[in-house]
Amino acid sequence: MDNINDILKEMGLNSIDDLFSDIPSDLRISSMGLDSGLSEDEIRRKAMEYASMNKTITQYHSFLGFGCYNHYVPAIISAIISRGEFLTAYTPYQAEISQGIMQALWEYQSLMAELLEMDAVNSSNYDVSTALGEAIRMAVNITDKDEVLIPKFTHPFKKSVARVYARGSNIKLVEYPFDESGRIDLEFLKNNINEKTAAVYVEYPNMFGIIDENVAAVKEIIGDQRIMIAGVNPISLGVLTPPGQLGADIAIGDGQVFGLGLNFGGPMLGIFGTKIEYIRKMPGKIMGVTRDSNGKLAFAMILQTREQHIRRERAVTNMTSNMGLMAVASAIYVSLLGESGLRKLGEINMGLTNNLIERIRDTGIDLPFQGSPVFNEFYIKLKVSKTYLNLAARKSKVIPGAILGQEFGFDTRKEVNIITNVTERNTKEDFDAYIDFLMKVI
C-alpha cells in the first residue's frame, strides 16, 4: 500500500479513484457484486455465470438488423484470417516484407471497385459512419462549398458521426424528407439545392429498407458541380444496380455483411470508393501493382493522403489506420461467392423478406410503405407501447427488429415503429414464431 501511495503522490493524485475522474460518476460501477479476496478461478466462474444471463440470436428468433446483419459466415474465412501473416500484420510500410498483405488488400480494392462500379476503392475506413463523415468532408474539399444534404431518416450512428465531422469542418448539414412512399422527396431536393450545396447523400436501400428508385434522378437534379454520395448495403449489389451506374461520385457501405459476423457489434469495415478524378481527395490508403526490377509482379502503397505521409496542409484526413484484417475477410467472402453466388444470395434475401411481408400483411398489421420494393428490411407500425412489446417479445423469445424512438420524433409510449430484417439464416420456424408473437400483441 505504501508503494501505491508513493506512486499516487508522484502523480499528484490523492487516490486511485482520481485516475478515473474523466469518467462521469453516474457511469462508474462501484461494485460488480463480487466478494473480496476471490481467486482468479472463482472470479472467472462468477463472470461466466453473469455471461450466461445474456441472450443471443442462437436462443431467440431474431429479426434485428439495422446496420449489423446476421448473415452466414463460412468457416474458411476464420481459418484464413487467423493465419499469422494476416492476423498480426500491420500497415504495410515496408513493401519488401509486406507483399502478402498488400496483395490481399489490392484484391479487396479490386473486388469492391467492380462491385460498386467505382474507379478506385481505398483499404479502408473503420465503418460506414466514418466513411460517411469522410465522404462529406471530401465533397466539401472538391467543390469548395459548405452545405451537404442528408436524409432525415438516416441511422442515428451515421448521423451523429456525420455531425461530428461537419462541426469540425464548419459544414452545414441540411436534412431532407422522404415522400409518402418512403422515397426521396425529389421536389424538396430541387427546391433546396443552391450555390452553397456541396453534396447530397442518398441511401439505396434506405433506412426503411426501401429500394429507392428516386436515387436514379438525383445526379441529374444536382448536376456535375455537386457531389452525389451513395450509401449502399453491399450485399444487395448482387441484385441491385451498383451506385456507379446511378451517377454516384462517391460510394460507401459497411462490409460487415461480407463475412464479418456480428461479433457483439464490431469490428466493422468502411467501404469507400470514388471516381478516378477525385482519387487524390480520397482518405485512406490505396495499394497498387507494378513490376519489380526482375519483371515480377510487385505491390506497393501508391497513395496515402493523411498527415503522417504528406504535408499537414495537403492532408485530406487524419484517419490513422484501416481495418485491414476485416478487408481481407470481406475479399475472401466475395471471392468465395462470386458473381452468381452474390446474385443468388440477394435473391434468397429478397424472397424470404417478401414472404414474411405477405404473411404480416394478412394479419392486418400496418405496413406504412407496403407499396415500395424492399431488399431485406421493412417497416412495421404497431399500436402498442415499447414496454409492452419488449415484455411480450421476451416471453415469445422473439427479437422483432430495431425500434425507432425519439431521435426520429416517434413516441414509443403509444406506438412502436420497427425496422424488421430478414436474412438467409431466418427459417420457417422463425417466421412462424414472429407471426405468433405479432398476433399476441395486436
N, C-alpha and C positions, 0 to 999 in steps of 0.2 A: 504493500500500500504506500510505503514511503517513496518507492520509485515512481509510482503513478503521480503522487503529489508533486514530486520534483519535476516531472515532465510537464504537468499542468502549469506549474509556476513558471517554468521556462517559456511556455507558450502564452503566458499572460491570461490563463483561464483559471476559474475558481473550482470548476467541477467537470466531470465527463459530460454532463448534460449540456454544457456550454458548446461542446463540439457540434451539437445538433440544433443550435439556435436558429439556423436558417430554415428549419422545418417548422411550419406553423404548429402551435401547441395542440390544436384540435385534430391534427393529422398524426400525432405521435401516439404510439401504443405503449401504455405504461406497463402492461403485463400481458403475457401470452398464455396465461393460465398454467404456467409451468411451476412446479415446486422448485425450491432452491436446492442446489447440491446434486442435481441429477447427472448421471453418467452420460457419455455420448450415446451409448446404445439405448438408454432409457429415453433420451430426447428424440432419437430417431424413431423409436416406436410410437411416441406421442405424436410426432409430426405425421407419421403415416396414418395414425388414427384420425387426425384432423383432415388430412388429404382425402381420406375415404368419404368424407362428408360432401365433397364436390360431386356434381352430377355431370356426366359428359354426354356427347351425342351418341355414344355407343349404348347408353342406357335409356335415352329418350328418342322420340320420333321428332327429328329436328328439321325445321324449315327456315332456319336462320341463315341469312347470307349478308346482304347489305355491306359488301366490301371485303368480306372474308368467307370463302366458299368451301364447302365440303366435297371437293372432287377427289376421285380416286388417285392415289399416288403409287405408281408402280415401284416394286421393291428394288428394282435395278438402280433407281435414282439415288437412294441412300447408299447403296453399295458402291457406286462410283464416286460420289462426292465425299465419301468417308475415307477415300484414299489420301494418304499423306500429302501427295503433290497438289491436291486441290484443297483439302481441309486446312492445311497450315500455310497455304500461300497467301502472301500479302500483295499489295500493289506492285506490279512487276517493273520496278525502276531499272533493274539490271537485265536488259534484254537477253544477254548471253546465257543467263541461268534461268530465264523465265519463259522459255519458248512454249512450254506446255500450257500454262495458264493463259498466255497471250493468244494462242491458237483457239483455246476453248472460248474465250471472250470474243474473239473475232467471229467464230462460228455463231455465237449468240447474237452479235450485232447483225450478221448477215441474215439469219433466220427471222429476226424481228423486223428488219427493214423490208424483207419480202412480204411478211405477213401484214404489215401496216401500209405497204406500198409507199414508203418514205425513202428518201435518198440516203440518209445516214441515221444511225441509232447509236447512242452512247452506251457505255457499260460501267456504271448505270447510275440510277438515283436510289435513294433509300426506300421510297414508296410512292404511290400515286399522289399523295398530298404534297410532298416536297417537289415532285415533278411538276405539279400544277403551279406551285409558288415560283419555281424556276422558269416555267413557261411564261408566266405573266411578266416577270422581270425581263426575260429575253425579248418579249414582244415590245415592251416599252423601249428597250435599248435599240431595237431595229427601227422603230417608227419615230422615235423621239416625241412620242405623245404620252399622256399620263393617265388615261382612263381605260378601264377594262370592264366589259360586261360579262357577268356570270349568272347562271340560273339561280333564281330564288330557292328552288328546291335542289340543293346540292348537298351531298353527305356533309354533316357538320364537321367532321375531321378535316375534310378537304377545305371547307370554307374557312375554318379557323386558322389553318396553316397559311392559306392564301392571304388572309388579313394580316398576319404577322409579316409576311414578305412585302405586302403592299405598304404597310405602315412604315417599314424601314426604308422603303424606296420612294416614299411620297407618291404612291399610286392610288388613285381613286377607284374603288370597286363599285359598280352600279349593278344592282340585281334586276333581272328581267323575269317576267312571269311566264307561265305556261297557259295555253288556251284550254277550253273546256274538254278537249280530247286528251289532255296531258302532254301536248307537244309544245314546241317553242312558239310563243306568240310573235309571229313574223311582223305584224303591224306595229307592235311595240318596238321591235328591233329597228324597223325602218324609221320610226319617229324619234328614236333616241341615239342614232348614230350621228356623230358630229365631228368637227375638226380636231377634237381632243381624244377621240376614240382610238386607242392603240390596237385593241384586240377584242374578239368575242370568244368566250369559252362555251363550247357545246358538249353535250354528252350523248352517247349513242352505243347501247341503250342508256336512257336517262335514269334518274334516281328511282322512278316508279317502275323501272324495268321495260319501259316502252321503247320500241324501235322507232325512234323519232324521224319520220320521213321528211320533216321540215328542215333537217340539217342540210339536206342537199341544196337548199335555196340560200343558205347563209352566206356563202362566199360571194355569190352574185350581189347580194344586198350590201355587204360591207366593202367590196371592191379590193383591188390589189394593193392599195395603200394602207390596208389594215391587215392584221394577222388573225387567221382563224385557228384556234386551238381546239382540237378534238380529243375528248376523253372517251376511251373505249374499254369495254370488257374484252380483253384479248382473246379469250376462249370462244367468244361469239363470232370471231372473224373467219371461222371455218364455214359459216353460212351467211354472214352479213357482208355488205360492201365495205372494203377497207377505207380508212379515213383519207388516204391519199387520193382515192377516186372521188371523194366528196369535196375536195378542194382544200383540205387541211394543210396549213403551213407548218404546224407543229402537232404531233400526235403523242398522247401519253396514255398510260394504263398501268395497272398493277399486275405484275407477274405472279402473284400468289396463286392464281388459278393454274399455273403451269408447273405442277408437281411440287409445290412447296408445302402443301398441307395446311392445317390450322395452327398448330404449334402455339396454342394459347394466345393467338393474335399477332404473331410475328416470329421471326423477321419477315419482312415483305420485300418487294422488288419494284422499284420505279422504272418503268419502260419509258424511254424518251427518244422520239425521232423527229427529224425535220428535213426540209428541202436543202439541197446542196448549197444554194446561195446564202443560207443563213448558218452554215456549219460553224463558222468562227464565232458566232454569238451563242452557240450551244454550250451548256455547262457539262462538266464531267470529262471522261476520258474516251478516246477513240483508238482502237487497235487497227493497225494496217498491216498489209502483207507485201513483201518485196522479195528480192533475191539477194543472197549474200555474195561475197567475192568468189565463191566457188560455184555460183549459179543455182544454189539450193534455196528452196522457199525459206523465208525468214520473217518473223513477226516483230513489230515494234509499236510502242505508243507514239502515234503520229500527231495527236492533238490533245493538249492539256491546258484548259483555259482558266485555271484557278491561280490565285495569287502566289502559290508556292512555286509555280513554274515560270510565270511571266511577271512583268512589272505590275505593281498593285493597281495602277490607274487603268491598265488594259485588261485586268481580270474581269470575267463576267460572273463569277461566283466564288464563294468561299467554302463551297461543298468540298470537304477534305477527304472523302473516301467514297467507296462504292459498295455495292452488295455483290461482290464478285462470285462468291460461292452460290448465292441464290440465282445469279445469272447463268452459271454453269448448269445448275439443276434445271432451269427452265429450258435451256438449249437441249439438254438430254430429253426432256419430256416432249418437246415439239418434234425433235428428230425421230423419236420413237413412234409418235402418232402419224407423222407425215401429213400430206395434204388430204388424203382420203380419210385418215383417222380423225383429223380435226373436224372435217365435214360431218362424218358420222356421229361424232360426239356432240356437235352442235345440234344436229337433227334429233338426237335422243333427248337432249335437254329441252328443246322446244316442244317436242312431242309430249313428254311427261308433264311439262308445265301446263300446256293447253288441256291435257286430260284432266288435271286437277281443277283447273278453272271451270271446265264444263260441269264437273261434279259439284263444285261450290255454287255455280250459277243455279243449279237445280234446287238448291236449298232456299233460294230467295235472298241470300245474303248480298249486301250492296257491294258491287264491284265498280267503283266510280268511273274507271276508264275502260270498261269492258269491250268497247268497240275498237280499241287500239291494239296493234300487234305487239307481242312481248317476246323476249328471249327466254330467260329463266327466272324472272321475278315479276311479281304483280302486286297490285294494291287492293287491300280489303278494308272496309269500314264496318265496325260493329258497334251497336248501341248499348255498350256495357262499359263499366269503369275499368281502368287499368288494374286496380287492386283485385276486383272480382275475376278478371280474365287470368291474371297470374296465378291466383289460387286454384282456379279450375284447370289451368294448364299443368300445374304441378301434380295435381291429382290424376290427370289423364296421361301424365308422362309425355306431354307434347310441348315442343318449343315452336309456337306458331309463326315466329318471324321477328323482325325488328319493329318496335313500336315507336311511331313518330310522336314527339312531345312538344313542349312549349317552344323549342327552338324554331319550330315552323308555325307556331300560333295555334296548335291544337290543344284542347282542354281534355286531358285524359281522365277527368272525373266523370264525364258524361258519355264519352265515346273513345274507342281506340282505333287508330289508323295504323295498319300493319303492312309492312313490305314482306311478302312471303317469297321464299326462294325454294326452287326445286333443282336438284342436280341428278346426274345419272345414278347416284347412290341411294336415292329415295325409292322405296319399294311399294308394292300394293298394300302391304301391312301398314306402312307409314301413312299412305293416303286414307286408308280405312280408319285409322286411329284419329287422323286430323278431322275427317268429316264427323266422326262420332263426337269429338270434342266440340266442334262448332255447333252441332245440334243441341248440345247441352247448355251452351252459353247464350244462344239467341232466344 
